[in-house]
Amino acid sequence: MSHDILVLYYSRSGHTAQLARFVARGIEEVPGMRARLRQVPPVAPVTETAMPPEPEDGAPYVTRDDLIECVGLAIGSPTRFGNMAAPLKYFLDTTGAEWASGALAGKPAAMFTSTSTMHGGQEATLISMALPLLHHGMLIVGIPYTEPLLSTTTSGGTPYGASHVAGHRGDNGISNDERDLARALGKRLADVARRLGTPA
């Protein structure tokens, strides 16, 4: 049985990638659980050359095996008009075979996002990522209000998942609250996966 939880993200400016690393850190706080960091490649309306097999920086690109082998999934994206970014949506749109085989059914999943402004569509983006996961039969895990920081944070953090407010120039670092809530989300996701004992 695999004990890997796939932390899958798309990041343009690096904020979502940073949040992914904090989610991964929380996952690895649960004994026996490992985080597998992966990213989705960018998409463009016109492609003149093939994408390289590995990105120039950051985590490797995701493969089908990453999805099949994981015991849980955390996905992250910056917001685009209250929705996930096109590269992540494109990747999820190509998972019909995994949907048909039930490869993700019964596994826990969580979401995380980064926006420029406090009211830039964080919760809508998190919900947009949850919808295809529900179609896959995944069990959605959020951040409960038993996490005290959820009631006191003045930056990111929602019951729908972890979040970060990057600032309209993108110069806000991840706050202590955002970091701790992302770790709490990862830890909760890993704990649920461990309790379920989901076979890979």
Disulfide bonds with the S-S distance in Angstrom:
none
